[in-house]
Amino acid sequence: MLKRYFGKGFSYFMLIFCGLIMVVPFIWMVSTSLKSQTAINKGSVGFIPIEFVNYYVHDGKKELCEIVTEEEDLTVINIYDNDGKTFKESYVKVPTENIKSSKHLKFHWENFKEAFTKVPFGRYFLNTLFVSFSVLIGVLITSCLAAYAFARMRFKGRDFIFYLFISMMMVPQPIYLIPSYFLLTKLGWINTYQALIIPWIANIFSIFLLRQQFKTIPQDLFDAAVIDGCSRFEILWRIVLPISKPILATTAIFTLIGSWNSFMWPLVMTSSDNLRVLQVGLSYFAQEASSSTALLMSASTFSIAPLLILFLFAQRQIISSFISSGLKG
């Protein structure tokens, strides 16, 4: 009994530990996006956006200041107005004992606004949404039809074609990127929405996932539907798809995530700023704002926020769909 509890406790500990390792970079990214660039330049690397503020105290008054250099008894400072931006006096020598420091929690939400308006991220978001949902619709249609054919229809070479499809999953994208570029050039699709959408409306993994689900449906349901006079398409629409909603939801989520995170393909196939998707726009923004870590982290945060929200709402659906399908052969 004790051994079993120890084993379970160790398993939970490792899961929590590994989960924290995965989450820490995201927490750091969000925290950094809420800091000022000045605080980051001073070496603020913690997870809480705390700022250290210096004050010059004289005659009972506190004035915001910035330390330029420090000597033995004197400190050279710049004195600001309360807004922290407007100079009142520059390079003033004051007694070091009159300089007081304090720290406080401050969130710089304006980083998100500045990052969003510095480049046309609104356009990038619209392009990404249009491409992602167009691909999603195409993948659901082609995957459902192909998976039904591979799972329930008998034709010569069915298994050979299916395993040929599966073998293509082992081919990395860079290998077929150049041939695809020449093919799309011949079709006149370079720098168009067609290049971003049509090559991706067929997804092998989605076909595989749905095929495994369709094969688990009892044959009696199909026999009863045939007796009632249903055609193949009616069987698919009225029987197969309604009882496969969990796996369809998982397919949709994976497709959206893959399309949303696509970078190499749209980078090569498009060059117009009007067609630029979010991940490509983010890479160009990283080059333009390479010296501003706060803005880079802000742009990264709101670019992945939709996916994180989607996963948090759908994680139970994803897990249950894998359990129900069991990925059976």
Buried (B, 14 or more C-beta within 10 A) or exposed (E): EEEEEEEEEEEEEEEEEEEEEEEEEEEBBBBBBBBBBEBBEEEBEEEEBEBEBBBBBEEEEEBBBBBEEEEEEBBBBBBBEEEEEEEEEEEBEBEEEBBEEEEEEEEBEEBBEBBBEBBBBEBBBEBBBBBBBBBBBBBBEBBBBBBBBBBBEEEEEEEEBBEEBBEEEEEEEEEEBEEBBEEBEEEEBBBBBBBBBBBBBBBBBBBBBBBBBBBBBEEEEBEEBEEEEBEBEEBBEEBBBEEBEBBBBBBBBBBBBBBBBBEEBBBBBBEEBEBBBBBBBBEBBBEEBEEBBBBBBBBBBBBBEBBEEBEEEBEEBBEBBBEEBEEEE
